[in-house]
């Protein structure tokens, strides 16, 4: 009997899929992605409705059985990518087209960039690398989409202490997820990002386990990062590192971006916040001049922070969208 589209609602839970459901999902995915049949042909061949074919294909992708990959060379060869490299001294740049139905840089366009960056990252890594990982929604979204691509003798290192963050954006979650996808050794930072006073921060930094972790992050030869904004809704504000009034004051002093909780001006130079002497994590000096530093920049308001990060020497590789790329080129 043909399966109706209603069957998909029950099979959306992987634990409730029957053997027949599993076989059908696999067969539909194979016929579509490998043999090149269209959905109508698959429905006729499998004696099911076209709606069921659509559901099977969506389920196969959602469960990770199928991953559509576009060669990063296509995006790196984009005219805007070449112009960005020339203008900002980058090694490579990848420019992804904005979603045409999300013209204002909404989540759909951001997702395109994080997906492209996730496909690109494993190709920028080599055996023996030590990859430092920043935090935030952009890095977390990218980490979720990195393919399972084991890299021998890779170490993934959390660059800053822990801080509660909504929806799993915490630094330790970003690091652990990337390490899992890349089959790497994971070094998480077992210390808070911000302490209540400098004396406590200094004492904790002298504890052997924290001292060893600080030494480890100083050895990173590659990094993946985002550069946050300095507006009232910035990640450093939402995570409670600085208050809305404080970020407004720092913005008045010239702050335009945030890298690993530390503020920078439009030239990529530090804007020292009062909280910094209570923070545990990588310094801005330690973030500069890496063999590879991949900045993922997408969404409204990201051009100015990205420019500051590139001007400051924190970036060698850039993954961004057409709109942000155009804004960056207008600033040169």
N, C-alpha and C positions, 0 to 999 in steps of 0.2 A: 504494500500500500504506500502511495506517495506520502512523504512527510510534509505536514503543513507548517506554515510559518510559526504557528503557535508552539510547535515542538521546541523551537529555539529558546523560548522563555524559560522552559524547564532545564534546558541543557546549558544555560549560561553559567551554572555552577559546575566547575570541573569535576567535583566529587560525585555529581549526579549523572554524568555522561555514561550512556550505555556503550557496550562494545560496538553496536551498530552505529551509534552516533559518532564515536571516534573514527571508525572506518570511513564513514561518509564525509566527515570533515577532511580527512587526509586525502581521500580520493578527489574531492572537489578542488582542493588546493593544488594537487598535482596536475589535474587536467587544465586548470586555469593558468598557473604560473609556469609550469614546465612544458606542457603540450600546447599551450597557446589557444585553447578553445575559449569561445565566448560563453557568457552565462546562459544564454538560451540553448546552446549546443550541449552544455553540461547538464542542464535540467532534463533535456530530452534523453540523453545517454543514461542518466542515473534514475530516470523515471520519478523525478521530484519536481516541485514548482521552482520557478526562477527565484521567488522570494527566499526559498530554502537555500538555494545556492548562494545568494547574497549573504545570508546569515552564516552559512558554513565558512565562507571566505573571511568574513569579519572575525569569526571566532578563531579561525586558524591564525590570523595575525595577532589578535588579542592574547592568545596563549603562547605566542613566540615561536610557533612552528614555521612561520613564514616571516622573513624580514626583507623588505624592499630596500635595495641599496643603490645609491647613485654615486658614481665615481667622483671623489672630491676634486679631481683634476678639472672637471667641467666647471665647477664654481671658482677654482683658483685661476682659471684662464679668463674669467670675466674681465671686461675692460676696466670696471671699477676696482677690481681686486689689484690689477696691475698699477693703476693710478695711486691706490692707497699705499702700496709697497714703495713706490717712488717718492710719495709725499712724506711718508712717516718713517722711512728707513726700515720697513718690516722685511723679514725673511720671506714670509708668505701671507696671503690673505685669502679668505673665502667669503664670497658675497652671495647670499641666498635671496632669491626674489621674495618680496613681501606677498602675503596672502591677498589676492585681489578683493576678497570679500571682507577683509579686515584692514582697511586702508589706514587706520589710525594707530597701528602698532600694537594691536591688542594681543591677547594670549595666543591666537592662532598663528600670527606672524612670529612671535617669540618662539613658539614650539618648532617652527621650521628651522630656525637658527640653532637651537639646542640639539635638534636631531642631527643636523649636518655636522655640528661640532662633535657630537658623540661618535659618529662614524669616522671622523677625521682623527680624533685623539689617539687611538691605538697605533696609527701609522706614523705618529710623531714620536713614538716611544721605542726604545731598544733594550735588549737584555742588559741588566746591570744599572739601569736608570733609577733615580730616586725622585719620585714625583710628589711635589708638595701640592696640597689641595686646599683651596679657599673654602668659602661657605656661601650660603644664601640660596634664594629660590632658583636663580639661573643655573648655578653649579649643580644643585640637587636635581633639577629637571634634566640637565645634560647627563648626569651620572646614571639616572634611571634608564637612559636610552643607549648607553654604551653597549655594544655587542659583547658576547662572551668571547674574548680574544686573549687567551693566556700569553703572557710575555715572561720568558724565563728570567729569574733573578731580579724581578722588579719589586721595588719597595714603594708603597704609597703612604705618605706622611701627612697628618693633620697639621696645619700651619698655625693654628691659634687655639687657645683654650676653649672649653665648652661653655655654652650659653643656651638656656632654653630658647627654642624657636618654634614658631607655629608650623604645622604641617610637615614636620620632619626636616626642616631646612638647616638643622644644627650641623656644625662642622664635622662632628664625629659620624653622623649619618652619611654625609657626602663622601667622606674618606672611606668608610667601611664598604659602601656600595661600589665605589670604583675598584677597590681592592678585590672584591668578590668577582666582579665582571672580568678583571684582568688577571685573576688567579695570582695576586701579588701578596707579599707580606704587608700587613697593615700595622702602622704605628699610630694609634690614637693618642690624643693628649689628655692625660688623666689629671686635669687641673681646671679650675674655673677660668674663664676669660678675664673677668673683672673681680677684684677683691675689694673689701671695704676700706682698706688703707694701704699705703705704700709699704709700711713695715711688714705687714702680713704677706704682701705680695713678694717682697724680697726674701722673707724667711722661707716661703713655699718654693721659690725658685732655687733655693739652696738645698732642698730635699733631694736625695740622690735620684729618685725616680723621675722627678720633674727636670732636674739638671740634665739627665740623660736624654730626655725627650727634647729639651731645648737644643742640645747638641745635635740631635738627629735632624731637626728641621733646618739647621744651618748647613747640612750637607746636601740638600736638594739641588740637583742640577737642572731640573725642569719643574714647571709649575702650570697649573690650570686655575684660572681666576675669573672673577667678574669685578667690575669697578662700579660700586653703588653710587647713587645720587646723594645729594645733600639737601633734599627737600624735606618737608614735614612728615612725609610718609616713608622716609628712607629706612632701610633695614636696621641701621644702627639706632634709629629712634624706636621702631617697633619692637626691637629686642631689648630695649631699656638701657642701652649703653650710654646714650645721651638723651636729654629731654628735647621736646620741640623748640623750646626757647634757646637751649644751648646750640642746637644745630643752626638756628637762625643767626645766632651770634657768630658762629664759625663761618657761616656762609657770607656774612658781612665782612669777615676778615679775609675772604677770598677762597674759601673751601669750595671745591666743585665735585670732588669724588672721594670715595672711600675704598681702600684696599685693605682687606683683613682687619677691619675695625679702625684703621688709621686714616686720617684725613689728608688730602693733597689739594694743592691749588692748581690753577690752569696750566702751570708749567711742570706739574708732577712733583713739586717740592712739598715738604711736610707743612701742615698747619697743625701745630701741636695742641691737642685737646687736654683739658685738665685731667681727664680720666686715664690718660696714657700711662702715668706712673703707677697705676694700679692694675694694668693689663698684663696678661701673660700670653705671649705669642710671638710670631715672627716680626721682625722690625722691617721698616721700609727699605733700609739699606740691604738687608738680606734678600729682599724680593727683586733687586735689580740685577741686570747683567747675567741672566741665566742662559744656558745653552738653548733652551726652548721655553717660552712662556706664552701659553695660549689664553688670550682674552676672549671671552664670549660676551658680545655686546649686542643686545636686541631690546627693542621696546622704546616707548616715548622717553625722552629726556636722557638717553644713554650716550648721545654723541659727545657732549662736553666731558663727562667722566672718562670716556674712552680716549678722547684726545689727550686729556691730562695724563692718563696712564701711559700712553705711547710716548708723550713728550718726556716723561720722567724716567724712561728706560726700563719699564716694567713689562714690556710686551715685545715679543718677536713674531708671534703669529696671531692673527685676528680672524675670528668668525663673526660675521655680522650680516645685516640685511641691506637690501638696496637703499632703503630710505636713510638708514644711519650712515651708510657709506657716502651717500650724496651729501649729507649734512657735514660729515667729516672733511670732505674735499672742499666744501664751501668755506671752511675755517682756515684753510691753508693760505 
